Amino acid sequence: MGSNKDWSLTLVRHYSPSAKKIDVATFYFGRDLDELSPGWRNSVAGRMVSLSMEDSVDDDQVRALTRKLPSGLISMLDSSGLTEAALESGFHIEMSSRKPNRDPAWVRFVMLAEGTLRGRGMFGRSRNSVQICYMESGTENTMEFIPLFPEPMPKIIWARVTELPPPTLAGVIAEGILCPDSEQTTLDEFSDLGFEDQICRAKELVLPGPDWDGCC
């Protein structure tokens, strides 16, 4: 049983009126609607969301569930003209170990380095996770991946960003993920008060590697 050559991830905007720039915006993320919806918290550990989270939960629950974007994704959104759409609702990223077609939206990322992140897991046990850094060809923009399968990660990963597919957007709205507090408003929503976030303390998103055949 090998790994799939094509996989994807959906990112949904976590709304904050002061986070008006893409480099300080944060996003919920998941490979499917189940992983995006709050119901994943009651499921067995090992879903994509938990792979790039620590076992302990931060005091700020939202910060623990959301991630800021790496420079590679920010660059792709800018090149595709989807930055505003991402800030409004979110976006979808497709990934492949082979270039699927001649669409210029596909961006080539080359494996740069592999490292092991050491942390403290449940009951004080040490926990190591492999993370692999990829660099966009011809730039210094990077993205990091976590392997989900014991086979070696591809040396080249192709990726492109698109708007949220209509069925996904409908599901996101139905689950209340996009606007969990839709009735709550602030003055900054209606005028520029000059309180924009300049930095983001959220952790950077680590993307999943290929799934195994027959999964997802």
Summary of the structure (lengths in Angstrom):
residues: 216
radius of gyration: 17.3
end to end distance: 14.2
largest distance: 55.5
contacts: 602
relative contact order: 0.26
helix: 23%
strand: 31%
